[in-house]
Amino acid sequence: AAAVPCQKPRSELVRTSLRLLTSSAYRLQSECRKALPAEPGAAPDVQLLTQQVIQCAYDIAKAAKQLVTITTKENNN
């Protein structure tokens, strides 16, 4: 018999994915707020802000893909 690597239970994988999705969405909201400076003349670092928004969007997509993969596997079993 081949050794099967230990995997997290699906419910834990779902919780991990949901945490990533939620935290990334909050981060995205926060980064987007920075694009609208509270003080006139206070220009945000557009390059850094863009990188942060892209990273948040990537993390959201990653978490969504994980949830789809877990759900698809559960439905196929």
Number of C-alpha atoms within 10 A of each C-alpha: 3 4 5 6 6 6 8 9 8 14 10 11 15 18 12 15 21 17 13 19 22 15 15 21 16 13 17 20 13 13 18 14 11 15 14 12 11 10 7 7 7 9 12 12 10 11 9 11 15 14 12 17 19 13 15 22 17 13 20 21 15 15 21 16 13 18 20 13 12 17 13 11 11 10 8 7 5
